[in-house]
Amino acid sequence: MANATMEIDKRFFKLEELIQFDPNQGKKIVFYETENTAGAVWCLEPGQEIFKHSHTTSDDLWICIQGTGTFYPGNGKEVEITKGDLIISYPGQQHGMRNTGNERFVCIGVAGPLPMDIVLPEKNE
């Protein structure tokens, strides 16, 4: 029975235990990673950002759970996002965001398949 309990413990997480902020830069806390997917919590103070990027072969789902911000889907576009929004970026689609609100921003990211590369946009994106 001890093995069953250990397996269950690896499947359950408490957000309040994962959420951490860094006053100098946005913080990414990876809470699980398998050979297929990874999950992370992004914690941003006002003005902090997740840099603009894409992935060649991976999907990246963001679930906004606190705060407001501006999402950057590419082509110079900006989309306001807030708590309750779910955003999927498919392979090759740019994504990034800035906390443009007055409170802390938290989102959960789930991405795969792994390994996952990082492609930075051209300078004018």
N, C-alpha and C positions, 0 to 999 in steps of 0.2 A: 504493500500500500504506500510506502514511502516514495517509491518511484513515481507512482501516479500523482502524488502531491507535488513532486518536483516538476513534472511535466505541466501540470495546471499552472503552477507559479510562473512559468515562462510564457504563459498565454495571457495573463492579466496584468494591467498596468494602471497606476493611479496618476492622473495628470498633475495633481498638485505636487507629487514627488518628482516629476520630470521637468516641470517648468522652472527655468532659470534665466535670469537676464544678466547681460554684461553691459556696463555703462559705456564701454568703448566701441562695441560693434554688435551686430545681430548675432544671436547664439543659436546654433543648431545642435540639438541633443538627439543622437541616434538611439532609439530604444529597442530596435530589433533589426537583425539582418540575417537573411538566409541566402542560399545560393540563387534564389529566384527574385526576391523582393527585399526592400528595406523600408523602415518607417522612422520618421524623425519628427520632432517638435521644433518649430522655429519660433523664437522669442525675440521680439524687436521693440526697443524703446522708441518713442517718437523721433522721427528723422532717420532711423536706421533702415537698412534695406537688405533684401536678398538680391544679389547681383543678377543682371540679365544674362541668360544662358539658354541652351537647349541641349537635348540628348539625341544622339544619332538613332538609337534603337530602343529607347525606353519611354514609357508613359510616366507622367508625374502628376499625381492627384494631390491637390491642396484643399484642406477642409478648414475654413476660417472659424475659429471658436471665440475670439475676443478681439475687439478693436476695429479700426477702419484703416484703409490704405488705398494706394493706387497700384494697380496691376499693369504690367507692361507686356502685352501680347506680341509686340513686334510692329514693324512698319510705322514707327513713331506714334502708335496709338496708346491711349491710357484709358483704363477702366477702373472706376471706383469699386472697391470691394469692402465687405463688412462681415461681421459675425453672421454665420449661417450660410455663407456662400461656399459652393464647391466648384473648384476650377480644375479641369483636366487639360493637360498639355500633352499632345501626342508626339511621337518621334519627329524631330525637326522643327517643332514649334517653339518659338522663344517664350520664355516666362521669366519673370522677376517682379519684385514689388518693393514699394517703400511705405513705411508707416507714416502716413501723412496726417494721422489723427493726433489727438492730445492725450491719448491713453496708450497703454501697452498693447501690442498686437501679438496674437498667438495663432499659429496655424499648424495643423498636422499634415505632414507630407508622406505619401506612400508611393513608391516608385519601383519599376521593374520592367523588363527583366534586367538582372545584373549579369556581368559588370556593366556599369553605367558611366559613359564618358561625359565630359563637360565641353560644350562648344560655345565659345564666346562670340557675340555678334560682331559684325563689322563696325567700325568706328561711328558711322552715321546712323546706326539703328537706335 
